[in-house]
């Protein structure tokens, strides 16, 4: 949601909040509640850019029988810049509470044949997965037509095999 008190014609400030109910079952079942919060600023300068900070998985732990495991509280600092009209470059610095920090870098090259159609090619690098010998590089494509988006990503996971992620999004026109 935009925060109008901090926004003007050159800067837009938004905040997002979510709540989660988590249920897991291994031998015994466990449940927990958690929340996420994030703040983003979008600057409409000569070279548009965004900056954001998030805190995810704020909440208690999962208790299986008698053993409690904390939910992975994570803080992220991120930024994205559009150096050219159809190029987006983004970076995140990820700081998990019970793990070492990592860095993520990604880029998207887009083509817009008309105002209702957008085609994208994406690539990314995750240093945490590189450190864990789980690949680290990913790539994907996406297409938007009117209010629908279809995205595909190929994510190699080292010895675990490869992941194919497909998402279909409908953006309500109002």
TIROZA-380109 format. One record per residue: residue in three letters; x, y, z of N, C-alpha, C, CB in turn. Coordinates in pm, 1 decimal, decimal comma. Glycine has a CB too. Layout:
PT  residuo       n_X       n_Y       n_Z      ca_X      ca_Y      ca_Z       c_X       c_Y       c_Z      cb_X      cb_Y      cb_Z
PT      ala         X         Y         Z         X         Y         Z         X         Y         Z         X         Y         Z
...
//
This chain:
PT  residuo       n_X       n_Y       n_Z      ca_X      ca_Y      ca_Z       c_X       c_Y       c_Z      cb_X      cb_Y      cb_Z
PT      unk      84,3    -117,1       0,0       0,0       0,0       0,0      88,3     122,7       0,0     -95,6       0,2     120,5
PT      unk      58,3     217,6     -84,5     135,9     341,5     -91,6     115,9     423,6      35,5      95,7     424,0    -215,9
PT      unk     221,9     488,1      79,2     216,7     579,2     193,2     220,7     720,1     135,8     335,7     553,9     295,4
PT      unk     105,8     782,8     125,1      96,0     912,0      57,2     169,8    1023,3     130,6     -48,8     950,1      40,8
PT      unk     182,4    1013,6     264,5     250,3    1118,8     340,8     398,6    1129,4     305,5     234,9    1093,1     489,9
PT      unk     458,8    1018,0     258,1     600,5    1017,1     223,0     623,4    1018,9      72,2     667,5     895,7     283,0
PT      unk     517,6    1024,7      -6,2     529,0    1019,4    -151,4     505,7    1157,6    -211,0     429,1     917,9    -210,1
PT      unk     571,2    1182,2    -323,3     545,3    1302,9    -401,8     560,3    1265,8    -549,0     643,0    1420,7    -361,8
PT      unk     574,7    1364,8    -636,8     580,8    1333,6    -779,8     710,7    1264,3    -820,7     564,3    1460,2    -860,2
PT      unk     816,8    1272,4    -739,0     945,7    1211,4    -773,5     974,3    1082,1    -697,1    1056,5    1309,8    -747,6
PT      unk     907,5    1062,3    -583,8     934,9     946,3    -499,2     802,4     883,1    -457,2    1019,4     986,7    -374,3
PT      unk     796,8     750,1    -464,4     679,6     675,8    -420,6     724,1     579,9    -310,7     612,1     599,1    -539,9
PT      unk     659,9     581,5    -195,7     695,6     494,6     -83,3     577,1     401,4     -56,8     732,3     579,0      45,7
PT      unk     607,6     270,1     -45,8     503,1     170,3     -21,3     544,7      79,1      92,6     474,5      87,6    -148,8
PT      unk     444,7      21,0     157,7     468,0     -75,2     264,4     380,9    -196,8     238,2     438,1     -13,5     404,7
PT      unk     432,2    -313,3     271,7     355,5    -436,5     257,4     366,5    -519,8     383,4     403,5    -516,9     136,1
PT      unk     257,5    -586,5     418,7     252,1    -670,2     538,1     178,4    -798,4     501,7     181,9    -596,1     657,6
PT      unk     226,8    -911,9     550,9     155,2   -1038,2     530,1     161,4   -1120,9     657,5     215,1   -1117,6     410,2
PT      unk      61,8   -1207,9     672,7      56,9   -1300,3     785,4      51,1   -1441,9     729,8     -65,8   -1270,9     878,5
PT      unk     112,9   -1537,2     801,4     118,9   -1675,4     754,3      80,1   -1771,9     865,7     259,6   -1708,5     702,0
PT      unk      15,1   -1877,8     824,0      -8,7   -1993,0     910,1      70,3   -2106,8     847,6    -164,0   -2027,9     924,0
PT      unk     160,2   -2167,1     924,3     248,8   -2271,2     872,0     216,5   -2401,4     943,8     399,9   -2232,6     890,2
PT      unk     193,6   -2506,7     865,2     169,2   -2638,7     922,5     261,9   -2737,0     853,3      19,2   -2681,7     907,2
PT      unk     328,2   -2821,4     931,4     421,5   -2919,4     877,9     397,6   -3052,6     947,2     568,5   -2872,9     896,2
PT      unk     418,6   -3159,6     871,7     402,6   -3292,1     930,5     517,2   -3380,3     882,9     264,5   -3354,3     892,9
PT      unk     597,0   -3427,1     977,7     705,0   -3520,4     945,6     666,4   -3654,2    1007,6     846,1   -3469,2     999,0
PT      unk     692,3   -3672,8    1134,4     637,1   -3787,0    1206,8     520,1   -3734,7    1290,7     747,0   -3857,8    1297,3
PT      unk     545,0   -3623,4    1357,4     441,0   -3551,3    1430,9     410,1   -3424,6    1352,8     485,8   -3518,3    1578,6
PT      unk     301,5   -3359,9    1384,2     269,3   -3235,6    1314,8     305,8   -3117,1    1403,1     119,4   -3230,9    1276,3
PT      unk     330,4   -3005,1    1337,5     364,5   -2880,7    1406,6     299,8   -2765,4    1331,3     519,8   -2861,3    1416,7
PT      unk     275,0   -2657,0    1403,5     219,3   -2538,6    1339,1     281,0   -2414,7    1401,5      64,8   -2535,5    1351,6
PT      unk     275,8   -2306,6    1325,7     330,2   -2180,2    1373,4     262,2   -2066,4    1298,6     484,6   -2174,7    1354,8
PT      unk     275,6   -1948,9    1353,4     226,7   -1827,3    1289,6     346,0   -1736,1    1268,6     115,5   -1757,2    1375,2
PT      unk     345,6   -1664,0    1156,6     456,0   -1573,8    1127,2     404,4   -1457,1    1043,6     570,5   -1648,1    1053,5
PT      unk     488,4   -1357,6    1029,0     452,1   -1241,3     949,2     572,2   -1185,6     876,0     390,3   -1134,0    1036,5
PT      unk     544,3   -1109,9     771,2     646,5   -1041,9     691,4     610,6    -894,4     684,1     658,5   -1104,2     547,9
PT      unk     711,3    -809,5     674,3     688,3    -666,7     653,8     797,9    -613,6     562,0     686,1    -589,0     790,0
PT      unk     761,9    -520,6     475,3     859,3    -462,5     384,0     825,6    -319,2     350,4     868,0    -544,0     257,6
PT      unk     928,2    -242,2     322,4     912,4    -102,3     281,5     993,7     -82,6     154,7     958,2      -2,4     394,9
PT      unk     932,7     -17,9      53,6    1000,5       5,5     -73,7     981,3     150,8    -116,0     947,5     -90,8    -183,3
PT      unk    1085,8     206,2    -174,0    1076,3     339,4    -231,5    1111,4     330,5    -379,2    1169,5     439,8    -157,6
PT      unk    1034,3     397,5    -460,1    1056,4     401,3    -605,0    1086,0     545,4    -641,4     932,0     345,8    -685,6
PT      unk    1201,1     567,2    -702,6    1243,4     702,1    -738,4    1236,8     720,5    -889,3    1385,7     730,1    -686,8
PT      unk    1165,5     822,5    -931,9    1144,6     851,3   -1073,7    1247,8     953,6   -1121,6    1000,5     903,6   -1098,5
PT      unk    1374,8     920,1   -1111,7    1480,2    1012,5   -1155,1    1514,3     984,7   -1301,3    1607,3     998,9   -1065,1
PT      unk    1624,2    1042,5   -1349,9    1666,5    1017,6   -1488,0    1686,2     868,5   -1512,9    1796,2    1093,9   -1519,1
PT      unk    1743,2     798,6   -1415,6    1754,8     652,5   -1420,2    1669,4     600,6   -1304,4    1907,5     603,1   -1409,3
PT      unk    1547,5     548,0   -1331,9    1458,0     504,4   -1223,9    1517,4     388,3   -1143,8    1322,4     463,3   -1281,4
PT      unk    1497,5     395,0   -1011,0    1546,7     287,3    -925,9    1452,9     265,7    -808,0    1688,6     318,1    -876,2
PT      unk    1464,9     147,0    -748,2    1387,8     108,7    -630,4    1484,4      62,4    -521,8    1284,3      -3,3    -664,5
PT      unk    1450,2      91,4    -398,0    1523,9      40,7    -282,3    1422,0     -19,0    -185,8    1609,0     154,4    -213,0
PT      unk    1457,8    -129,1    -119,8    1363,6    -194,5     -29,5    1435,7    -261,2      86,0    1280,0    -297,0    -104,8
PT      unk    1362,4    -277,7     194,9    1408,7    -353,8     310,5    1291,3    -439,2     356,5    1461,1    -259,4     426,4
PT      unk    1319,7    -566,8     388,7    1214,9    -657,6     435,1    1262,4    -738,0     555,2    1171,5    -751,8     322,2
PT      unk    1165,9    -779,1     634,2    1187,6    -875,1     743,0    1084,2    -984,9     722,1    1174,5    -807,3     887,7
PT      unk    1130,5   -1108,4     702,9    1039,0   -1219,6     676,4    1049,2   -1325,2     785,7    1068,8   -1282,3     539,4
PT      unk     941,8   -1398,0     802,2     931,9   -1508,0     898,3     947,5   -1462,6    1043,1    1036,1   -1612,2     867,2
PT      unk     885,5   -1349,9    1076,6     886,3   -1304,3    1215,9     778,1   -1382,1    1289,9     862,3   -1148,1    1226,5
PT      unk     818,3   -1460,8    1386,0     720,6   -1540,6    1460,0     788,7   -1645,7    1544,3     622,2   -1606,4    1364,9
PT      unk     707,6   -1731,6    1601,3     758,2   -1838,0    1688,3     818,5   -1951,8    1609,6     647,9   -1890,7    1776,4
PT      unk     845,5   -2058,5    1678,5     906,6   -2175,1    1615,4     807,3   -2287,2    1594,8    1022,2   -2224,5    1698,1
PT      unk     851,6   -2388,4    1522,7     773,2   -2509,3    1500,6     814,0   -2609,8    1607,6     795,0   -2567,3    1355,5
PT      unk     717,3   -2665,9    1680,2     746,6   -2763,0    1784,5     696,9   -2900,1    1742,0     682,7   -2721,1    1918,3
PT      unk     792,0   -2989,8    1716,0     762,1   -3129,0    1683,6     781,8   -3209,7    1810,4     852,5   -3182,9    1566,6
PT      unk     674,7   -3270,7    1862,4     677,9   -3346,8    1985,7     731,5   -3258,3    2097,8     764,1   -3474,2    1969,8
PT      unk     860,2   -3267,7    2131,3     916,3   -3182,9    2237,2    1026,3   -3090,8    2185,8     970,8   -3269,1    2349,5
PT      unk    1068,4   -3107,6    2060,9    1178,6   -3028,3    2006,2    1124,9   -2909,3    1927,1    1268,8   -3115,5    1916,6
PT      unk    1176,0   -2790,0    1960,1    1131,1   -2667,9    1892,7    1236,9   -2622,2    1792,2    1102,0   -2555,3    1995,9
PT      unk    1192,8   -2585,4    1673,6    1281,6   -2534,8    1569,4    1235,6   -2395,3    1528,7    1284,1   -2630,4    1446,4
PT      unk    1326,3   -2296,9    1530,4    1284,3   -2161,0    1494,4    1254,4   -2149,4    1344,7    1392,6   -2059,6    1534,0
PT      unk    1160,7   -2061,6    1311,9    1134,2   -2027,7    1172,5    1249,6   -1939,1    1127,4     993,7   -1955,6    1154,1
PT      unk    1299,8   -1955,0    1004,6    1419,9   -1880,1     962,6    1394,9   -1730,6     941,4    1474,3   -1939,3     834,5
PT      unk    1408,3   -1652,8    1049,0    1395,6   -1507,1    1040,8    1502,2   -1453,5     946,0    1408,7   -1441,3    1181,9
PT      unk    1460,7   -1371,4     849,1    1553,0   -1322,0     746,6    1528,0   -1174,1     720,4    1537,9   -1402,9     615,8
PT      unk    1635,7   -1098,3     712,3    1629,9    -957,5     673,6    1692,6    -943,9     535,5    1702,9    -866,2     778,2
PT      unk    1633,3    -858,5     451,5    1686,1    -838,0     316,7    1691,7    -689,6     285,1    1600,3    -911,8     212,2
PT      unk    1800,3    -651,4     219,1    1814,5    -518,6     161,0    1825,1    -538,8      11,2    1939,8    -441,1     218,9
PT      unk    1747,3    -465,4     -64,1    1747,8    -487,3    -208,1    1738,9    -358,5    -285,9    1635,0    -577,0    -247,2
PT      unk    1780,7    -367,6    -409,3    1772,2    -253,3    -499,1    1758,4    -299,7    -641,9    1894,2    -163,5    -484,4
PT      unk    1694,0    -217,4    -722,2    1678,0    -246,4    -864,4    1690,2    -116,0    -940,8    1541,3    -316,3    -893,8
PT      unk    1747,9    -124,9   -1059,2    1766,3      -6,2   -1142,3    1732,7     -40,6   -1286,5    1911,4      48,2   -1131,0
PT      unk    1675,5      56,1   -1355,5    1647,0      45,1   -1498,9    1743,5     137,0   -1573,8    1497,1      82,4   -1530,7
PT      unk    1866,3      89,6   -1604,9    1960,7     177,6   -1674,0    1914,6     210,7   -1816,4    2098,9     112,8   -1678,1
PT      unk    1837,8     120,3   -1875,3    1778,1     142,4   -2007,0    1631,8     103,9   -1997,1    1851,7      60,0   -2119,5
PT      unk    1552,7     147,1   -2091,5    1407,7     127,1   -2085,4    1367,8     -20,0   -2069,6    1343,5     183,4   -2210,1
PT      unk    1433,8    -110,6   -2139,1    1394,6    -252,1   -2136,0    1488,5    -340,9   -2055,7    1386,2    -304,5   -2275,2
PT      unk    1573,8    -283,1   -1972,9    1668,0    -360,9   -1892,6    1648,0    -329,6   -1745,1    1813,9    -331,6   -1934,8
PT      unk    1632,1    -435,9   -1665,2    1621,1    -423,2   -1520,5    1733,7    -504,9   -1458,2    1480,4    -470,8   -1468,9
PT      unk    1808,4    -444,7   -1366,2    1914,6    -513,1   -1292,4    1880,7    -499,8   -1144,3    2058,1    -452,9   -1325,4
PT      unk    1882,9    -612,3   -1072,5    1845,3    -611,6    -931,3    1948,8    -686,2    -848,2    1706,3    -674,3    -911,9
PT      unk    1962,0    -644,8    -721,1    2053,2    -710,5    -627,7    1989,3    -712,9    -489,3    2191,2    -638,1    -623,8
PT      unk    2011,7    -821,6    -416,4    1963,7    -836,9    -279,0    2079,0    -879,7    -190,6    1847,7    -939,6    -271,0
PT      unk    2084,0    -824,5     -70,8    2175,3    -870,8      32,6    2087,1    -937,3     137,4    2263,0    -752,1      93,7
PT      unk    2105,2   -1069,0     158,5    2017,6   -1149,1     243,4    2091,8   -1183,9     371,7    1970,4   -1277,9     169,8
PT      unk    2026,5   -1155,1     486,3    2088,3   -1179,9     616,7    1997,6   -1268,7     701,5    2117,2   -1046,5     690,0
PT      unk    2010,9   -1402,2     688,1    1931,9   -1492,6     773,0    1987,3   -1493,5     915,1    1931,5   -1636,3     714,7
PT      unk    1899,4   -1509,3    1013,2    1941,4   -1504,2    1153,4    2035,2   -1618,3    1190,1    1820,2   -1507,3    1243,8
PT      unk    2010,3   -1739,7    1139,1    2091,1   -1855,5    1178,6    2174,7   -1909,7    1063,5    2001,6   -1965,4    1232,5
PT      unk    2220,4   -1822,7     974,0    2301,5   -1867,0     860,7    2388,9   -1749,4     817,6    2211,5   -1918,4     741,4
PT      unk    2482,9   -1773,8     729,7    2570,3   -1665,7     685,1    2500,7   -1581,7     578,0    2703,3   -1722,3     631,0
PT      unk    2535,3   -1454,4     568,6    2474,1   -1365,0     468,5    2508,0   -1410,2     326,2    2521,4   -1219,3     490,1
PT      unk    2421,9   -1372,0     233,5    2445,7   -1405,0      93,2    2402,4   -1288,6       5,7    2370,6   -1534,2      53,0
PT      unk    2437,1   -1300,3    -119,6    2411,0   -1194,4    -216,9    2340,9   -1257,1    -337,2    2543,7   -1121,8    -259,8
PT      unk    2242,6   -1188,4    -390,8    2171,4   -1234,3    -510,2    2173,5   -1124,1    -613,8    2025,4   -1275,4    -476,8
PT      unk    2193,5   -1163,5    -737,7    2199,9   -1068,7    -848,7    2114,6   -1122,0    -962,1    2347,0   -1045,5    -895,6
PT      unk    2037,6   -1035,8   -1026,3    1952,4   -1079,2   -1135,7    1935,9    -970,8   -1239,8    1817,5   -1121,3   -1083,7
PT      unk    1895,5   -1011,3   -1359,5    1872,1    -916,6   -1468,5    1755,3    -965,5   -1552,5    1999,3    -899,0   -1556,1
PT      unk    1684,7    -870,1   -1610,2    1572,6    -899,5   -1698,9    1582,6    -809,0   -1820,9    1435,9    -880,3   -1626,0
PT      unk    1573,9    -870,4   -1937,2    1570,4    -798,0   -2063,7    1431,6    -818,2   -2122,1    1682,9    -847,2   -2162,9
PT      unk    1362,6    -709,0   -2151,1    1223,5    -717,5   -2195,9    1205,5    -654,2   -2332,8    1130,8    -650,3   -2095,1
PT      unk    1108,0    -706,9   -2405,2    1066,0    -649,5   -2532,8     916,1    -624,7   -2523,6    1101,7    -744,0   -2654,4
PT      unk     871,4    -510,5   -2570,3     729,5    -477,7   -2568,0     683,5    -448,5   -2710,5     701,3    -356,4   -2474,3
PT      unk     636,9    -551,9   -2782,9     592,5    -531,5   -2920,7     475,4    -433,9   -2932,1     553,7    -663,8   -2981,5
PT      unk     386,7    -432,5   -2829,7     280,6    -331,9   -2823,3     251,3    -305,1   -2676,3     151,0    -379,0   -2899,9
PT      unk     161,3    -214,5   -2645,9     140,9    -174,4   -2506,6      73,3    -281,4   -2421,4      58,9     -49,0   -2502,2
PT      unk      16,0    -384,9   -2481,4     -50,1    -490,7   -2406,0      30,3    -619,9   -2399,6    -184,1    -518,9   -2466,0
PT      unk     146,8    -622,9   -2463,8     228,4    -744,2   -2468,8     369,7    -714,5   -2421,2     231,0    -802,3   -2611,4
PT      unk     424,7    -807,1   -2339,6     562,2    -792,4   -2289,8     626,0    -930,9   -2287,1     565,4    -725,6   -2146,4
PT      unk     744,7    -942,4   -2343,6     821,3   -1067,2   -2344,4     952,6   -1042,9   -2270,6     847,4   -1117,7   -2490,9
PT      unk     991,8   -1136,3   -2182,3    1109,9   -1115,5   -2098,2    1201,6   -1237,9   -2098,8    1067,6   -1082,9   -1954,8
PT      unk    1330,7   -1211,4   -2085,8    1432,7   -1313,8   -2064,0    1505,0   -1274,9   -1935,8    1533,1   -1326,0   -2187,2
PT      unk    1523,0   -1372,8   -1844,7    1580,3   -1341,9   -1713,5    1694,9   -1436,0   -1679,7    1472,8   -1349,8   -1605,3
PT      unk    1786,0   -1388,3   -1594,5    1896,0   -1470,7   -1543,4    1928,9   -1424,0   -1402,4    2022,4   -1462,2   -1636,4
PT      unk    1978,3   -1516,4   -1319,2    2009,7   -1479,9   -1181,9    2122,7   -1562,9   -1124,0    1887,6   -1494,1   -1095,8
PT      unk    2177,9   -1512,9   -1013,8    2287,1   -1577,0    -941,3    2257,9   -1565,1    -792,7    2425,3   -1512,9    -977,2
PT      unk    2268,0   -1677,1    -719,8    2245,0   -1680,9    -575,9    2370,8   -1737,7    -509,9    2117,8   -1766,6    -540,1
PT      unk    2443,8   -1654,1    -434,8    2570,0   -1699,5    -375,6    2549,3   -1801,3    -264,0    2647,3   -1580,9    -321,9
PT      unk    2432,3   -1802,1    -197,2    2406,8   -1902,8     -94,0    2400,3   -2041,9    -156,4    2275,7   -1871,7     -18,4
PT      unk    2331,3   -2055,8    -268,1    2325,2   -2186,2    -334,8    2460,7   -2224,4    -392,9    2219,2   -2184,9    -445,4
PT      unk    2539,7   -2128,1    -437,7    2676,3   -2158,7    -483,1    2758,2   -2217,0    -368,6    2745,4   -2031,7    -539,1
PT      unk    2748,4   -2155,6    -251,3    2821,6   -2201,4    -133,0    2778,2   -2340,6     -90,7    2802,1   -2104,2     -17,7
PT      unk    2649,6   -2371,1    -107,2    2596,0   -2501,3     -67,8    2605,6   -2605,4    -178,5    2452,5   -2486,5     -25,5
PT      unk    2676,9   -2575,7    -285,9    2693,1   -2665,0    -401,6    2558,8   -2705,8    -462,2    2770,9   -2789,9    -360,9
PT      unk    2467,9   -2610,1    -471,1    2336,0   -2634,3    -528,9    2315,5   -2551,1    -654,5    2226,4   -2603,5    -427,0
PT      unk    2417,2   -2538,7    -734,0    2404,7   -2459,3    -856,6    2432,2   -2313,8    -827,8    2265,2   -2475,2    -918,5
PT      unk    2328,3   -2233,1    -825,7    2344,3   -2091,3    -798,6    2298,7   -2005,3    -914,3    2487,2   -2060,8    -766,4
PT      unk    2305,5   -2058,7   -1036,0    2260,7   -1984,5   -1152,9    2118,8   -2028,8   -1189,2    2357,8   -2005,5   -1272,6
PT      unk    2038,9   -1936,4   -1237,1    1904,0   -1969,4   -1283,8    1873,3   -1884,5   -1405,8    1797,4   -1946,4   -1171,8
PT      unk    1774,1   -1928,8   -1482,7    1734,0   -1852,5   -1601,1    1586,7   -1877,3   -1626,9    1819,4   -1891,3   -1725,7
PT      unk    1524,6   -1785,0   -1699,3    1382,7   -1801,3   -1725,6    1333,2   -1708,8   -1834,3    1304,4   -1778,4   -1600,5
PT      unk    1206,4   -1727,5   -1867,9    1138,5   -1644,8   -1967,3    1000,0   -1611,2   -1912,9    1129,2   -1717,7   -2106,7
PT      unk     941,3   -1505,8   -1966,2     807,7   -1466,1   -1924,6     736,0   -1394,3   -2036,6     813,8   -1377,7   -1801,0
PT      unk     604,3   -1402,1   -2033,8     521,5   -1333,0   -2132,6     399,0   -1275,9   -2062,6     479,6   -1428,9   -2248,4
PT      unk     365,2   -1153,1   -2096,0     245,8   -1088,1   -2044,2     159,2   -1047,6   -2161,7     281,5    -965,2   -1955,9
PT      unk      31,8   -1083,1   -2153,4     -64,6   -1046,1   -2256,5    -188,7    -994,5   -2186,0     -98,4   -1167,2   -2351,0
PT      unk    -217,8    -868,6   -2204,9    -328,8    -801,3   -2137,5    -313,2    -815,3   -1986,8    -464,9    -859,0   -2183,7
PT      unk    -397,9    -896,6   -1922,8    -396,6    -909,5   -1777,3    -335,5   -1040,5   -1729,4    -536,5    -897,4   -1724,0
PT      unk    -285,7   -1123,3   -1821,1    -229,6   -1253,6   -1786,3     -78,4   -1253,6   -1804,7    -293,4   -1364,3   -1871,4
PT      unk      -9,7   -1319,6   -1713,0     133,9   -1339,4   -1725,6     165,3   -1487,5   -1707,3     211,5   -1252,9   -1622,2
PT      unk     253,6   -1538,2   -1789,6     302,0   -1675,2   -1778,9     453,6   -1668,3   -1767,1     257,2   -1762,8   -1902,2
PT      unk     507,6   -1725,9   -1658,8     651,2   -1721,1   -1633,5     704,6   -1861,7   -1612,7     682,5   -1632,9   -1511,1
PT      unk     826,5   -1884,8   -1660,7     895,0   -2013,2   -1645,9    1037,7   -1984,8   -1600,1     893,4   -2095,5   -1780,3
PT      unk    1084,8   -2064,2   -1503,4    1223,6   -2052,8   -1458,1    1284,7   -2191,6   -1447,7    1232,1   -1979,1   -1321,9
PT      unk    1409,3   -2203,5   -1489,8    1488,4   -2325,7   -1477,7    1593,2   -2299,7   -1371,1    1554,3   -2367,4   -1615,1
PT      unk    1589,5   -2380,0   -1263,2    1679,4   -2360,2   -1150,1    1753,3   -2490,5   -1122,1    1601,4   -2312,5   -1024,2
PT      unk    1880,3   -2503,8   -1166,9    1958,2   -2623,8   -1134,0    1989,5   -2626,9    -984,3    2089,7   -2628,4   -1216,8
PT      unk    1975,5   -2744,3    -923,0    1996,9   -2757,9    -779,1    2106,9   -2859,7    -748,3    1866,7   -2799,1    -710,1
PT      unk    2212,5   -2864,4    -830,0    2325,3   -2953,0    -804,9    2284,5   -3098,5    -802,2    2391,6   -2917,0    -675,3
PT      unk    2326,5   -3170,3    -697,8    2297,0   -3312,8    -684,7    2148,9   -3340,7    -665,4    2374,3   -3370,6    -569,6
PT      unk    2070,9   -3241,4    -629,0    1927,4   -3260,8    -607,5    1849,2   -3262,1    -738,4    1873,2   -3151,8    -516,9
PT      unk    1913,9   -3230,9    -849,2    1844,8   -3226,5    -978,2    1811,2   -3083,8   -1016,4    1717,4   -3311,2    -974,4
PT      unk    1713,7   -3067,9   -1102,9    1674,0   -2935,6   -1151,0    1529,7   -2907,1   -1114,6    1693,4   -2924,7   -1302,7
PT      unk    1500,0   -2780,3   -1095,5    1365,5   -2735,9   -1065,0    1312,0   -2656,5   -1182,3    1362,4   -2652,0    -935,8
PT      unk    1188,1   -2682,5   -1217,9    1118,6   -2605,9   -1320,4    1002,4   -2535,3   -1250,8    1068,8   -2698,2   -1439,6
PT      unk    1003,3   -2403,3   -1253,3     897,8   -2326,5   -1186,8     812,4   -2257,4   -1292,6     958,1   -2222,0   -1087,7
PT      unk     683,0   -2278,3   -1282,6     589,3   -2217,1   -1375,7     484,8   -2141,9   -1295,0     523,1   -2323,7   -1468,5
PT      unk     457,0   -2018,3   -1335,0     352,7   -1943,3   -1266,8     262,6   -1875,2   -1368,9     413,8   -1839,5   -1170,9
PT      unk     135,7   -1871,3   -1335,7      35,3   -1804,1   -1416,0     -27,4   -1698,7   -1325,9     -72,4   -1905,0   -1473,2
PT      unk     -25,9   -1574,0   -1369,9     -74,6   -1462,2   -1289,5    -185,3   -1389,4   -1363,7      40,0   -1365,2   -1255,1
PT      unk    -289,9   -1355,9   -1291,8    -397,8   -1273,8   -1346,0    -399,1   -1144,0   -1267,9    -536,8   -1346,9   -1338,1
PT      unk    -384,2   -1031,9   -1334,8    -382,7    -900,4   -1272,8    -519,5    -835,9   -1295,7    -267,1    -811,3   -1330,7
PT      unk    -595,6    -818,9   -1188,3    -728,8    -760,3   -1201,8    -717,5    -620,6   -1263,8    -800,4    -753,6   -1063,6
PT      unk    -796,7    -590,2   -1366,2    -781,4    -463,4   -1437,7    -818,4    -341,0   -1357,0    -863,4    -465,7   -1560,3
PT      unk    -883,4    -357,3   -1245,3    -917,5    -241,2   -1163,6    -827,6    -236,1   -1043,9   -1064,2    -244,6   -1120,0
//
